[in-house]
Amino acid sequence: MIEEGGGPGGCPASREEPRVAHSRTLRFWLDPANIAVRLGQAGPVARTRAGPAVAFQVNDPSLIRQVGCGEDIFQSWSADPCLRDFTGNGFSGFEGQAHRDRRTLMKPALAAPRLTALGPSVRDSTEGLLAGLPADRPVDIPVEMSRIVAGLVIETVLNSGISPDTLAGLARARSVLSAGVFWKYALSPWPWVPTPRGRAFRRALGTLNEAAREVYARHRPDADGNDVVSLLKRASDNRPDAALHDLRALLFAGIEATASTLAWACYELGRHPDHQAAIRAEADAVLGTDAPADAVRPDLMPRTAGFVREVTRLHGIPFLVRRPRHATYVGEQPVPAGALVTLPLGAVRRDPARYARPEEFDPLRWSPEAHPQLSPAALLPYGLGPRYCPGAAASEILTPVALASLVRSRTLRTTPPGRTVRVSLELTPMPKGLTMMASPREPQPPVPGSANGEQADPVRRP
């Protein structure tokens, strides 16, 4: 799930330097591996210009928190009028007290104590959804992970169901919606620029609306009536239109970042068969059908949880965006009203002062035995401040259990060898062009470097 203010981008997944094809300005904004955006290299606040748009990148961690938490001064991207057709009247487009009221309404359903019991349901639902994952041909990993995550969110978090056709359509629509929202916001200073993506975006938005309507109609309330859809229905006096805006936002947010994390996890599993074998062994020990319900928890799967954290560190949302409501200062830098202010979380996650060998994929840095111990909170995986992802607790359960269930069932291999994997320009980074074989698990994992464990090419940015 996502904090309501993500951005496109990603990072190279190998020690080799990626080939960067975008402009210098975009490279400065979007590439967390670029030395110009690393903390301290460009000063606390760096000013850039692209045409009529002025942007300010905040590189100081204390200023990042100040801007991210300063809702009275800084507006989140999702409240921008250019996105009104997407956010509608839901909580993601509200600001101030109205936004806080909607979050407070949903808080009982999305609180960690309630969601920690979802482990067995996530395991069982993942196994059911994996039945639709082809085993005899390469699969489009971003689409399939979107399908699996959408099914999990609907079944386990929203207590509902959806037809297979609508689920498949929603998985395909996710990328169109994510890219469309990004381009709408990115081009907001130039509203006269033609957007040929508009027609596809409207069709994808129709698919999301249909999915939200199905979820509303098929909802199965919990006995206590405190699940999220029940709360939304009661607050809207059971008027569907009043609840569907929030339900649509929850559905999209629930799919977006978690699908990206699982897709990048698949990429890294294909590159690192040894980690795939270790996660499988851990999953076999924890996720058996005879395991007690309270044993299916991420804290009992440290290798899997560490793998997810390292994927987030290297491939998570690279920055958040804000706009000041009026002229202000960020540190000592004057910032005019309406200017784009970027918070480069990707650079924070690659700060060599925090992480040894920051460009290296090393899940063991998150091991309980590692020294010094790293704080997962420093990754800011769900944003910060008042726009912190309301479904963070659900994602903390869903992502590692789903990944472990996937690895327990299938062996992932990148195919075809030598294919370029790019990073899509969407709200959250996705490995564009990543296809893999997801074969039924073998008695023995592939040997690193063998024909069954080809190394994927370094990621190249668009």
C-alpha positions in Angstrom: 0.0 0.0 0.0 1.1 3.5 -0.7 1.5 6.8 1.1 -0.5 9.3 -0.8 2.4 10.9 -2.5 4.7 8.6 -4.5 6.7 9.0 -7.6 8.2 7.1 -10.5 11.7 5.7 -10.8 13.5 2.8 -9.3 17.1 1.7 -9.1 19.7 -0.5 -10.7 19.6 -4.1 -9.3 23.2 -4.9 -9.9 26.6 -3.4 -9.1 27.0 -2.3 -12.7 26.1 1.2 -13.6 22.8 1.4 -15.4 22.4 3.1 -18.8 20.3 6.2 -18.2 18.4 7.5 -21.2 16.3 10.3 -19.6 17.2 14.0 -19.4 19.6 15.4 -16.9 16.8 17.1 -15.0 14.8 13.8 -14.8 17.9 12.0 -13.8 18.4 14.4 -10.9 14.9 13.9 -9.7 14.2 10.2 -10.4 17.4 8.3 -10.1 18.3 7.5 -6.5 21.6 6.0 -7.5 22.7 9.3 -9.1 25.4 10.9 -6.9 23.9 14.3 -7.4 20.9 13.5 -5.3 22.7 11.7 -2.4 22.3 13.3 0.9 24.7 16.2 1.4 26.1 16.1 -2.2 23.8 18.9 -3.5 23.2 20.8 -0.2 20.2 20.7 2.1 17.8 22.0 -0.7 18.6 22.0 -4.4 16.7 24.2 -6.9 16.1 23.0 -10.5 14.1 24.3 -13.4 12.5 22.5 -16.3 10.7 25.0 -18.6 8.3 27.1 -16.6 8.3 24.6 -13.7 10.6 25.2 -10.7 11.4 22.3 -8.4 13.2 22.0 -5.1 14.8 18.8 -3.9 15.1 18.4 -0.1 18.2 16.4 0.8 18.4 16.9 4.5 16.7 14.2 6.5 15.3 16.5 9.1 13.9 18.9 6.4 12.4 15.9 4.6 10.4 15.0 7.8 9.5 18.7 8.3 8.1 19.0 4.8 6.4 15.6 4.8 4.7 16.3 8.1 3.8 19.9 7.5 0.3 19.5 6.1 -0.7 23.1 7.1 2.0 24.4 4.7 2.5 21.7 2.1 -0.2 20.1 0.0 -0.1 16.5 -1.0 -0.1 15.6 -4.7 -3.4 13.7 -4.5 -5.4 16.9 -3.6 -4.3 18.6 -6.8 -7.3 19.7 -9.0 -5.7 18.0 -12.0 -6.4 14.6 -10.4 -10.0 15.3 -9.4 -11.3 12.8 -11.9 -9.2 10.1 -10.3 -9.4 10.9 -6.6 -13.1 12.1 -6.7 -14.5 12.8 -3.3 -12.6 10.1 -1.5 -10.2 10.5 1.4 -7.2 10.6 -0.9 -8.4 13.9 -2.4 -9.5 15.4 0.9 -7.2 17.6 2.9 -7.0 18.8 6.5 -9.8 17.8 8.9 -11.9 16.1 6.2 -8.9 13.8 5.4 -8.3 13.1 9.1 -11.9 12.3 9.7 -12.0 9.7 7.0 -8.8 8.1 8.3 -10.2 8.0 11.8 -13.3 6.4 10.5 -11.3 3.5 9.0 -8.7 3.2 11.7 -10.4 0.4 13.7 -10.5 -1.9 10.6 -6.9 -1.1 9.6 -5.3 -1.2 13.1 -2.3 -3.6 13.5 -3.9 -5.8 16.3 -6.8 -6.6 14.0 -4.7 -7.3 10.9 -2.1 -9.5 12.5 -4.6 -12.4 12.4 -4.7 -12.2 8.6 -1.6 -14.4 8.2 -3.4 -17.8 7.6 -5.9 -16.1 5.3 -3.2 -14.5 3.2 -1.4 -17.9 2.9 -4.5 -19.7 1.8 -5.7 -17.0 -0.6 -2.2 -16.8 -2.1 -2.2 -20.5 -2.8 -5.6 -20.2 -4.5 -4.5 -17.3 -6.6 -1.3 -19.1 -7.6 -3.4 -21.7 -9.3 -4.0 -19.2 -12.1 -0.3 -18.5 -12.6 0.8 -20.4 -15.7 3.5 -23.0 -15.2 4.3 -23.9 -18.8 5.2 -20.5 -20.3 6.8 -17.2 -19.3 4.5 -14.9 -17.3 4.4 -11.1 -17.2 5.5 -10.5 -13.6 4.1 -7.0 -13.1 0.7 -8.0 -14.3 0.6 -11.3 -12.4 1.8 -9.7 -9.2 -0.9 -7.1 -9.6 -3.5 -9.8 -10.0 -2.3 -11.7 -7.0 -2.1 -8.6 -4.8 -5.5 -7.3 -6.0 -7.0 -10.7 -5.1 -5.4 -10.7 -1.7 -6.5 -7.2 -0.8 -10.1 -7.9 -1.9 -10.3 -11.3 -0.1 -8.4 -10.7 3.1 -8.5 -6.9 3.8 -11.8 -5.9 2.2 -13.7 -9.2 3.0 -15.1 -9.5 -0.5 -14.8 -11.2 -3.8 -14.5 -10.3 -7.5 -15.0 -12.2 -10.8 -11.9 -13.6 -12.4 -12.4 -11.5 -15.5 -12.7 -8.3 -13.5 -9.7 -9.3 -11.5 -7.6 -9.9 -14.6 -8.8 -6.6 -16.1 -7.9 -4.8 -12.9 -4.4 -6.3 -13.0 -3.9 -5.0 -16.5 -5.4 -1.6 -15.7 -3.1 -0.9 -12.8 -0.2 0.1 -14.9 -2.3 2.4 -17.1 -3.8 4.1 -14.1 -0.5 4.5 -12.3 1.3 5.9 -15.4 -1.7 8.1 -16.2 -1.9 9.6 -12.7 1.8 10.3 -12.8 1.7 12.0 -16.2 -1.4 14.1 -15.3 0.4 15.4 -12.3 3.8 15.8 -14.1 2.2 17.8 -16.9 0.0 19.9 -14.7 2.1 23.1 -15.3 1.6 22.5 -19.1 -2.2 21.7 -19.4 -2.1 22.4 -23.1 0.2 19.5 -23.8 -1.8 16.7 -25.6 -2.0 13.4 -23.7 -2.8 10.5 -26.0 -2.9 8.3 -22.9 -6.1 9.9 -21.8 -8.5 7.5 -23.6 -6.7 4.4 -22.2 -6.7 6.0 -18.7 -10.5 6.5 -18.9 -11.0 2.9 -19.8 -8.7 1.8 -17.0 -10.6 4.0 -14.5 -13.8 2.4 -15.7 -12.3 -1.0 -14.8 -11.3 0.2 -11.4 -14.8 1.6 -10.8 -16.4 -1.8 -11.9 -14.0 -3.6 -9.5 -15.0 -1.3 -6.6 -18.7 -1.8 -7.3 -18.2 -5.6 -7.3 -16.3 -5.4 -4.0 -19.1 -3.3 -2.5 -21.8 -5.7 -3.7 -20.0 -8.9 -2.7 -18.8 -7.7 0.7 -19.0 -10.2 3.6 -19.2 -8.2 6.8 -17.3 -9.3 9.9 -19.4 -10.4 12.9 -18.4 -7.2 14.8 -19.1 -5.0 11.8 -15.8 -3.2 12.2 -14.2 -4.3 8.9 -13.4 -1.4 6.6 -16.2 -1.8 4.1 -18.8 -2.1 6.8 -17.5 1.1 8.4 -17.6 2.9 5.0 -21.2 1.7 4.4 -22.4 2.8 7.8 -20.8 6.2 7.5 -22.5 6.7 4.1 -25.9 5.5 5.3 -25.5 2.5 2.9 -25.4 4.8 -0.2 -23.0 3.2 -2.6 -21.9 6.3 -4.4 -20.8 7.9 -1.1 -18.6 4.9 -0.1 -17.3 4.0 -3.6 -14.8 6.9 -3.8 -13.0 5.7 -0.6 -13.3 2.1 -1.6 -11.8 2.8 -5.0 -8.9 4.7 -3.4 -8.2 1.8 -0.9 -8.3 -0.7 -3.7 -5.9 1.1 -5.9 -3.6 2.0 -3.1 -3.7 -1.5 -1.7 -2.5 -2.9 -5.1 -0.1 -0.3 -6.3 3.0 -0.4 -4.0 2.6 -4.0 -2.8 2.5 -5.3 -6.4 5.6 -3.3 -7.1 7.4 -4.8 -4.1 6.4 -8.3 -5.1 7.4 -7.8 -8.7 10.9 -6.5 -7.7 11.1 -9.3 -5.2 10.6 -11.8 -8.1 13.3 -10.0 -10.0 15.8 -10.4 -7.2 14.8 -14.0 -6.5 15.7 -14.8 -10.1 19.1 -13.2 -9.7 19.8 -14.8 -6.3 18.7 -18.5 -6.2 20.5 -18.9 -2.9 18.1 -16.4 -1.3 15.2 -18.1 -3.0 16.2 -21.4 -1.4 16.6 -19.8 2.0 13.1 -18.2 1.9 11.6 -21.6 0.8 13.2 -23.4 3.7 11.8 -20.8 6.1 8.4 -20.9 4.4 8.3 -24.7 4.7 8.9 -24.4 8.5 6.3 -21.6 9.1 3.5 -21.9 6.5 2.5 -25.5 6.8 -1.3 -26.0 6.8 -0.9 -27.6 10.3 0.8 -24.5 11.7 -1.1 -22.7 14.5 -2.9 -19.6 13.2 -0.8 -17.3 15.4 2.4 -18.8 13.9 1.9 -17.4 10.4 3.5 -14.1 11.2 6.3 -12.1 9.5 8.3 -11.9 12.7 8.7 -15.7 12.6 10.1 -15.4 9.0 13.2 -13.1 9.5 14.9 -14.2 6.2 11.7 -13.3 4.2 11.1 -10.1 6.1 14.7 -9.0 5.5 14.4 -9.8 1.8 11.3 -7.6 1.6 13.0 -4.8 3.4 16.0 -4.9 1.1 13.7 -4.9 -2.0 12.0 -1.8 -0.5 15.4 -0.2 0.2 16.6 -0.6 -3.4 13.3 -0.5 -5.3 10.8 1.4 -3.2 9.0 4.6 -3.9 12.0 6.9 -4.8 10.4 10.2 -3.7 7.4 11.9 -2.4 6.1 15.2 -3.7 4.5 18.2 -2.0 3.5 21.8 -3.1 3.6 24.7 -0.6 0.2 26.5 -0.3 1.9 29.8 0.0 5.5 31.2 -0.2 7.6 29.7 2.6 11.1 28.6 3.5 12.6 25.1 3.5 15.6 25.5 5.7 17.2 28.7 4.4 15.8 28.2 0.9 12.9 30.4 -0.1 10.2 28.4 -2.0 7.4 30.1 -3.9 3.8 29.0 -3.6 2.9 26.0 -5.8 6.5 25.0 -6.6 7.2 21.3 -6.7 9.1 20.0 -3.7 10.5 16.5 -3.9 11.5 14.3 -0.9 14.1 11.8 -2.3 13.5 8.7 -0.2 15.5 6.6 -2.6 18.6 8.7 -1.9 18.0 8.4 1.9 17.9 4.6 1.5 21.2 4.7 -0.3 23.0 7.0 2.0 26.5 5.4 2.6 26.5 6.9 6.1 23.5 4.6 7.0 24.2 1.5 4.8 27.4 -0.3 4.1 27.7 -1.1 0.3 24.5 0.8 -0.4 24.3 -0.2 -4.0 24.6 -3.9 -3.2 21.5 -6.1 -2.8 22.1 -7.8 0.6 19.0 -9.0 2.6 21.3 -10.3 5.3 22.0 -6.7 6.4 18.5 -6.9 8.0 19.2 -10.2 9.9 18.6 -10.2 13.6 22.3 -11.2 14.0 23.6 -8.3 11.9 25.6 -5.5 13.5 24.8 -2.7 13.7 21.1 -3.3 13.8 19.1 -1.4 11.1 15.8 0.2 11.8 13.1 -0.7 9.2 11.4 2.6 10.0 14.3 4.4 8.4 13.1 3.1 5.0 9.9 5.2 5.2 8.2 2.5 3.2 4.7 4.0 3.7 5.5 7.7 3.6 5.4 10.0 6.6 3.2 12.6 8.3 -0.6 12.9 8.0 -0.5 11.2 4.6 1.1 8.0 6.0 -0.4 5.0 4.3 -3.5 4.0 6.2 -3.1 0.4 5.1 0.5 0.0 6.3 -0.3 -2.7 8.8 -2.1 -4.7 6.2 0.9 -4.5 3.8 3.3 -5.6 6.7 1.4 -8.8 6.9 0.4 -9.4 3.3 3.8 -8.8 1.5 6.1 -11.3 3.3 3.4 -14.0 3.7 2.5 -13.8 0.1 6.1 -13.8 -1.0 6.9 -16.9 1.2 3.8 -18.7 -0.1 4.8 -17.9 -3.7 8.4 -19.3 -3.2 7.1 -22.3 -1.4 4.9 -23.2 -4.4 7.0 -22.1 -7.4 10.6 -21.7 -8.6 11.2 -18.4 -10.3 13.7 -18.1 -13.2 14.3 -15.0 -15.3 13.6 -15.6 -19.0 14.6 -15.1 -21.7 18.3 -14.7 -20.9 19.7 -11.2 -21.8 16.3 -9.5 -21.9 16.5 -5.8 -20.9 14.4 -4.9 -17.8 13.5 -1.3 -17.6 11.9 0.9 -15.0 8.5 2.2 -15.8 7.5 5.8 -15.2 4.6 5.2 -12.8 3.6 6.2 -9.3 5.7 3.4 -8.0 8.6 1.8 -9.8 7.8 -1.4 -11.8 10.3 -3.8 -13.6 8.9 -3.2 -17.1 9.4 -6.1 -19.5 10.2 -8.6 -16.7 9.0 -12.1 -17.7 9.8 -15.2 -15.7 9.1 -18.9 -15.6 7.2 -19.8 -12.4 7.6 -23.5 -12.5 6.3 -25.9 -9.8 9.0 -26.1 -7.1 11.8 -28.6 -7.6 13.3 -30.9 -5.1 16.5 -28.9 -5.2 16.9 -25.2 -5.9 18.9 -24.2 -9.0 22.6 -23.6 -8.5 23.6 -20.0 -8.8 25.1 -19.2 -12.2 23.7 -22.4 -13.8 21.5 -22.4 -16.9 18.5 -22.6 -14.6 19.5 -19.5 -12.6 20.5 -17.0 -15.3 21.3 -13.5 -14.0 19.1 -10.8 -15.3 20.6 -7.9 -17.1 21.1 -4.7 -15.1 18.0 -2.6 -15.0 17.9 0.2 -17.5 15.9 3.3 -17.0 13.5 4.6 -19.7 
